[in-house]
């Protein structure tokens, strides 16, 4: 059974961009699309004639209109993608994390606290990215939201874990589907009181980068970069030239707090392109 691609919607412009992006991604993967709206009806008071007529809370009627419109939008964009809808009477954060257990990936729009800027990411996106069981793709930036072949490279931040990681594997497959290069970036730093030559730190970073990429298929073009500086500052700069930025987020068994990490948290708030946060099992 194929896991669907899930997209969370709320009727906002960022969520409509997420529907477009998710429809393209589902077409690339050959997967069905699941359009989800989640909210707690009891927070809303008042009804309309339509709500009274159908015997449902106003917010539920509105939610059904939103998911149906989103599904039509996805079909118009990608007729070959089968889209199903669901309206859930639940907090969106909890509902989408639960959805992530049976999804290939979750796609979300980013919503800032101000209509003038997206510098501050919406709490739903941060919470889902920090708890999800599958990759979460957040539509950052104002780039064209198409994911078709011929777009910008897929970039991935390579951390200090030995060998390949779930984030690297995810990025490789995304680059392969799109037919674009993979830009792998390893940020490195020399501690302030370290007497080891700078060149040795850079060479070590290059070796770690090579180890992480050793299993990349020959049909994927790889561009390697080692950059001096903290990853949480390096990767937002890399995002400026990418169509998708992929980062990992370690998950610790039995830990119930936000499991996002400083790097993933930074790029979710600062990147100028869509960001995929990929869960990494703790060592």
MIDO-532368 format. One line per 8 residues: number of its first residue (from 1); for each residue x, y, z of N, C-alpha, C. Coordinates in steps of 0.02 Angstrom, whole numbers. Layout:
<pts>
NUM) X,Y,Z,X,Y,Z,X,Y,Z | ...
</pts>
This chain:
<pts>
1) 42,-60,0,0,0,0,44,62,0 | 31,107,-47,71,168,-53,48,220,-1 | 96,248,35,79,301,82,66,365,44 | 15,403,63,0,465,27,46,522,47 | 45,573,7,76,637,25,21,678,58 | 33,703,118,-18,741,156,-2,815,151 | -53,856,137,-44,928,138,-96,958,185 | -73,1000,231,-117,1034,278,-140,1100,249
9) -205,1114,253,-233,1176,225,-276,1211,277 | -281,1278,269,-325,1317,313,-359,1373,275 | -352,1372,208,-383,1424,167,-340,1484,155 | -282,1489,187,-238,1546,178,-198,1540,113 | -170,1595,90,-128,1594,30,-68,1548,37 | -32,1549,95,24,1502,102,2,1429,96 | -57,1412,122,-79,1343,117,-99,1324,46 | -122,1373,6,-137,1359,-64,-73,1347,-103
17) -20,1384,-87,45,1370,-117,68,1300,-99 | 54,1280,-38,73,1212,-17,35,1160,-57 | -28,1173,-72,-67,1126,-113,-36,1119,-183 | -17,1175,-213,15,1173,-279,79,1132,-277 | 120,1146,-226,184,1111,-220,173,1037,-208 | 126,1021,-164,112,951,-147,85,914,-208 | 44,946,-249,17,913,-309,74,896,-356 | 120,942,-366,178,928,-409,221,872,-380
25) 232,873,-315,273,822,-283,239,753,-287 | 173,751,-277,137,688,-282,142,660,-353 | 139,704,-403,145,682,-472,214,654,-486 | 265,686,-460,334,661,-468,343,593,-436 | 312,583,-379,320,520,-343,269,466,-364 | 217,487,-401,165,439,-418,124,418,-359 | 111,466,-313,75,452,-251,8,487,-248 | -40,462,-210,-102,498,-198,-89,557,-151
33) -135,605,-153,-129,665,-111,-187,665,-61 | -170,678,1,-221,682,54,-222,754,80 | -279,788,71,-287,858,90,-324,860,157 | -292,890,208,-318,887,277,-328,958,305 | -386,967,335,-400,1027,374,-415,1005,446 | -383,1034,495,-395,1015,565,-409,1077,606 | -460,1072,649,-478,1127,693,-525,1101,747 | -528,1137,803,-575,1120,856,-637,1164,848
41) -694,1133,829,-754,1172,815,-777,1213,875 | -768,1184,936,-797,1216,994,-766,1284,1010 | -712,1301,976,-682,1367,986,-723,1421,952 | -766,1401,906,-801,1450,865,-875,1453,884 | -901,1512,887,-971,1520,906,-1009,1550,847 | -1074,1541,846,-1115,1569,794,-1124,1521,737 | -1179,1529,700,-1193,1487,643,-1217,1530,585 | -1223,1499,528,-1251,1532,470,-1311,1491,448
49) -1349,1518,401,-1406,1481,376,-1385,1414,347 | -1328,1413,310,-1305,1350,281,-1287,1300,336 | -1252,1323,388,-1233,1278,442,-1294,1250,477 | -1344,1292,488,-1406,1268,520,-1441,1217,476 | -1439,1229,411,-1475,1186,365,-1445,1116,362 | -1380,1111,368,-1348,1045,363,-1334,1015,432 | -1350,1053,485,-1342,1026,552,-1271,1018,574 | -1227,1062,552,-1156,1058,570,-1133,1126,595
57) -1080,1128,637,-1051,1192,657,-1027,1231,597 | -1030,1297,602,-1009,1340,546,-938,1325,525 | -892,1316,574,-822,1304,557,-813,1239,518 | -853,1189,534,-847,1125,498,-870,1133,426 | -924,1171,416,-947,1184,348,-894,1222,309 | -864,1271,341,-811,1310,309,-751,1265,292 | -733,1221,338,-676,1177,328,-688,1130,268 | -749,1104,263,-764,1061,206,-759,1098,140
65) -781,1161,140,-774,1202,80,-700,1211,62 | -659,1222,113,-588,1234,101,-553,1173,72 | -565,1114,101,-530,1055,76,-555,1035,7 | -620,1045,-6,-646,1030,-72,-617,1077,-125 | -611,1142,-108,-580,1189,-154,-507,1173,-165 | -472,1152,-112,-401,1134,-119,-393,1072,-162 | -437,1023,-154,-433,963,-196,-446,979,-269 | -493,1024,-283,-506,1045,-352,-445,1080,-380
73) -413,1122,-340,-354,1157,-362,-298,1108,-380 | -289,1057,-338,-238,1006,-351,-253,969,-416 | -317,952,-426,-337,915,-486,-326,957,-549 | -342,1022,-545,-331,1066,-603,-257,1072,-620 | -216,1071,-569,-144,1077,-580,-115,1011,-604 | -135,957,-573,-108,890,-588,-166,840,-594 | -199,836,-651,-257,791,-658,-242,718,-644 | -179,697,-653,-162,627,-642,-156,608,-569
81) -156,657,-524,-149,643,-453,-218,633,-421 | -227,577,-387,-289,564,-351,-286,599,-284 | -335,642,-270,-337,680,-208,-398,660,-166 | -387,647,-103,-442,635,-56,-438,689,-2 | -494,701,32,-497,754,82,-519,727,149 | -502,763,201,-526,746,268,-528,808,311 | -579,813,352,-587,868,400,-585,837,469 | -539,861,512,-528,831,577,-543,881,633
89) -585,862,680,-602,905,737,-549,896,791 | -491,926,778,-434,917,822,-385,975,812 | -343,988,861,-291,1038,853,-248,1020,793 | -234,1067,748,-196,1050,687,-128,1020,701 | -93,1044,753,-27,1016,768,-31,941,782 | -77,922,826,-83,852,846,-108,810,787 | -157,837,750,-185,799,694,-131,785,642 | -91,834,625,-41,825,572,17,781,594
97) 35,784,657,86,738,682,60,666,678 | -3,656,696,-32,589,690,-35,567,617 | -53,613,573,-55,597,501,13,576,476 | 66,603,506,134,588,482,153,516,492 | 117,480,536,132,409,547,117,366,486 | 70,390,444,50,351,386,56,393,322 | 107,435,319,117,478,261,188,470,234 | 196,479,169,263,480,139,298,545,158
105) 260,599,164,286,664,186,226,708,200 | 237,761,239,186,810,254,209,877,226 | 165,911,190,181,976,159,140,1030,193 | 173,1085,213,139,1140,248,161,1206,220 | 116,1255,223,135,1323,208,165,1356,269 | 200,1411,260,227,1447,318,185,1510,327 | 169,1525,389,129,1584,404,163,1625,457 | 183,1687,440,214,1731,488,163,1765,532
113) 186,1800,584,141,1836,629,118,1901,598 | 150,1921,544,131,1983,510,119,1969,437 | 72,2004,407,59,1995,336,116,2024,294 | 161,2062,325,214,2094,287,278,2053,285 | 283,2000,325,345,1962,327,332,1890,346 | 376,1845,321,373,1775,340,432,1757,384 | 463,1809,414,523,1796,454,509,1753,515 | 448,1758,542,429,1718,599,381,1664,575
121) 402,1602,582,363,1546,555,304,1529,600 | 250,1508,571,191,1488,609,206,1431,656 | 172,1431,713,185,1380,765,166,1310,742 | 115,1303,699,95,1237,676,152,1204,638 | 183,1241,592,238,1213,552,296,1192,595 | 314,1234,643,371,1218,688,355,1156,729 | 295,1154,758,277,1097,800,275,1032,761 | 245,1033,702,241,972,662,311,950,640
129) 352,997,617,420,980,596,461,951,653 | 446,972,715,484,949,773,459,885,803 | 404,858,778,376,797,807,358,743,756 | 356,759,693,330,714,642,372,650,635 | 339,598,611,371,533,600,395,524,529 | 382,573,486,404,571,416,432,639,398 | 462,646,339,486,712,319,430,764,316 | 445,825,338,398,880,334,428,934,290
137) 391,955,239,414,1005,192,375,1069,204 | 410,1122,222,379,1186,236,395,1234,180 | 343,1264,152,352,1309,94,376,1377,117 | 440,1385,119,471,1448,137,486,1488,73 | 496,1553,80,520,1594,25,466,1611,-25 | 487,1647,-78,440,1669,-129,458,1642,-198 | 498,1587,-199,516,1557,-262,455,1527,-296 | 461,1518,-362,410,1480,-398,402,1413,-363
145) 339,1394,-350,328,1334,-309,326,1270,-350 | 345,1271,-412,345,1209,-451,403,1164,-429 | 393,1099,-433,446,1052,-417,463,1010,-478 | 448,1035,-537,461,998,-598,535,999,-616 | 557,952,-658,627,950,-679,648,1017,-711 | 711,1035,-701,737,1096,-730,741,1154,-681 | 721,1143,-620,724,1196,-571,793,1198,-538 | 798,1234,-483,861,1243,-448,883,1178,-413
153) 946,1174,-393,971,1113,-360,935,1098,-294 | 939,1036,-274,918,1016,-207,980,1019,-163 | 977,1057,-109,1034,1064,-63,1021,1024,0 | 1074,998,28,1068,960,91,1125,979,138 | 1107,990,200,1158,1003,251,1183,938,280 | 1247,926,276,1278,864,301,1308,878,369 | 1285,841,419,1309,852,488,1370,811,504 | 1382,802,569,1444,769,591,1434,695,605
161) 1376,667,587,1366,595,597,1404,556,543 | 1435,500,561,1473,462,511,1426,429,460 | 1448,425,398,1411,390,346,1350,429,323 | 1308,396,282,1250,430,255,1196,435,309 | 1146,477,297,1092,489,344,1026,488,306 | 971,488,344,905,490,313,896,554,273 | 924,610,298,919,673,263,955,670,196 | 1015,641,195,1052,635,132,1014,590,83
169) 988,534,107,951,489,62,890,523,34 | 855,561,76,796,597,53,815,648,-1 | 869,686,11,891,736,-36,912,705,-103 | 946,648,-100,967,614,-161,907,596,-203 | 856,567,-172,796,547,-209,759,607,-237 | 757,662,-199,724,722,-225,761,750,-285 | 827,752,-283,866,776,-340,857,730,-400 | 855,666,-387,848,617,-441,781,625,-476
177) 727,632,-437,661,640,-466,656,702,-511 | 687,756,-488,683,819,-524,732,823,-583 | 783,780,-581,835,785,-632,879,846,-624 | 893,864,-560,934,922,-545,994,900,-503 | 1046,942,-499,1105,924,-458,1088,923,-384 | 1128,885,-347,1125,884,-275,1183,926,-249 | 1168,977,-210,1220,1019,-180,1227,1000,-106 | 1281,966,-90,1293,942,-22,1341,990,13
185) 1320,1014,72,1359,1066,107,1377,1041,177 | 1441,1046,193,1465,1030,260,1494,1092,291 | 1461,1119,341,1487,1177,377,1536,1153,430 | 1589,1191,439,1639,1172,489,1665,1234,525 | 1692,1222,585,1719,1277,625,1781,1254,662 | 1827,1300,672,1885,1285,715,1873,1321,782 | 1873,1282,836,1862,1313,902,1912,1369,914 | 1891,1419,952,1931,1480,962,2002,1466,988
193) 2009,1417,1033,2075,1404,1064,2109,1343,1034 | 2084,1319,978,2114,1261,945,2177,1282,907 | 2232,1246,917,2295,1262,883,2304,1223,818 | 2259,1178,804,2263,1139,743,2254,1185,683 | 2294,1176,629,2288,1219,570,2218,1218,541 | 2196,1274,514,2130,1280,484,2122,1229,428 | 2175,1218,390,2172,1172,333,2152,1102,355 | 2175,1080,413,2158,1013,437,2083,1008,453
201) 2055,1060,480,1983,1060,495,1943,1056,429 | 1965,1093,380,1930,1092,316,1937,1024,282 | 1997,994,285,2007,928,255,1965,875,290 | 1958,881,356,1917,834,393,1843,841,371 | 1821,902,362,1752,914,340,1741,884,270 | 1792,889,227,1786,861,160,1782,785,162 | 1820,754,207,1816,681,214,1748,659,240 | 1721,697,288,1655,681,314,1601,688,261
209) 1610,738,218,1563,748,163,1566,690,114 | 1627,669,98,1635,611,53,1603,548,82 | 1612,537,147,1584,478,179,1508,478,176 | 1478,537,185,1405,542,184,1377,531,114 | 1418,543,63,1394,539,-6,1418,477,-43 | 1448,431,-8,1480,375,-42,1431,330,-79 | 1368,329,-59,1319,284,-91,1273,320,-140 | 1288,382,-157,1247,418,-204,1253,386,-274
217) 1197,371,-307,1200,340,-373,1237,383,-424 | 1266,350,-472,1307,385,-522,1266,432,-565 | 1200,420,-570,1160,463,-614,1139,528,-580 | 1161,540,-519,1146,603,-484,1209,646,-483 | 1205,705,-511,1262,752,-510,1269,781,-440 | 1328,776,-411,1339,800,-343,1389,859,-343 | 1371,911,-310,1415,968,-300,1431,972,-226 | 1495,965,-210,1517,965,-140,1542,1033,-119
225) 1524,1054,-58,1548,1118,-32,1563,1111,42 | 1621,1134,62,1637,1141,133,1641,1215,147 | 1606,1238,199,1602,1309,213,1617,1322,286 | 1661,1368,300,1677,1384,369,1622,1426,400 | 1599,1405,459,1547,1442,494,1496,1395,523 | 1454,1419,569,1402,1377,599,1349,1360,547 | 1326,1298,549,1278,1275,499,1214,1316,499 | 1193,1340,557,1131,1378,560,1136,1445,525
233) 1197,1466,510,1206,1528,471,1225,1512,399 | 1262,1459,388,1284,1440,321,1225,1418,278 | 1182,1375,305,1129,1344,264,1076,1393,239 | 1055,1443,278,1009,1493,249,1038,1528,188 | 1104,1540,187,1136,1570,129,1133,1522,70 | 1144,1458,83,1142,1407,30,1072,1404,0 | 1021,1414,42,951,1409,19,935,1460,-35 | 971,1516,-37,957,1568,-85,963,1543,-157
241) 1005,1493,-169,1013,1467,-236,983,1399,-247 | 942,1375,-200,916,1307,-203,841,1306,-216 | 817,1250,-244,745,1240,-252,715,1206,-192 | 757,1171,-153,736,1137,-92,798,1128,-49 | 791,1142,16,845,1132,64,824,1077,111 | 866,1026,120,851,968,162,896,968,223 | 867,961,282,906,956,343,877,899,385 | 919,871,428,897,818,473,879,846,541
249) 837,809,578,819,826,646,818,762,686 | 861,756,736,866,693,774,806,683,819 | 782,622,821,726,604,864,751,557,919 | 738,575,981,758,534,1038,698,496,1065 | 704,431,1070,650,388,1093,629,408,1164 | 565,416,1174,539,432,1240,542,505,1258 | 568,548,1213,571,620,1226,511,653,1195 | 472,691,1233,409,718,1209,413,793,1192
257) 469,825,1205,475,895,1188,490,905,1114 | 495,968,1094,510,985,1024,579,957,1006 | 582,917,953,646,886,932,663,911,862 | 688,972,862,702,1005,799,776,1019,790 | 809,1042,842,880,1059,837,890,1130,814 | 947,1160,832,959,1230,816,964,1242,741 | 995,1195,705,1004,1205,633,937,1205,596 | 897,1152,609,832,1148,576,787,1207,595
265) 789,1226,659,749,1283,682,770,1346,645 | 835,1357,636,859,1417,603,838,1420,530 | 847,1364,494,831,1366,422,756,1372,411 | 715,1344,455,643,1351,448,621,1424,454 | 658,1463,492,641,1533,501,675,1579,452 | 730,1557,421,770,1603,381,778,1585,308 | 766,1523,290,780,1501,221,734,1535,171 | 761,1547,112,722,1578,58,696,1529,8
273) 692,1465,26,664,1414,-18,628,1362,25 | 590,1317,-5,558,1264,35,610,1225,74 | 591,1204,135,636,1167,180,604,1100,197 | 643,1046,189,621,979,209,659,960,272 | 622,947,326,651,924,389,639,848,393 | 694,811,395,691,738,392,709,708,461 | 666,669,491,681,639,556,742,593,551 | 788,598,599,846,555,603,844,518,670
281) 847,452,669,847,415,732,910,431,773 | 901,436,838,959,449,881,1005,390,882 | 1069,403,890,1119,349,891,1115,311,956
</pts>
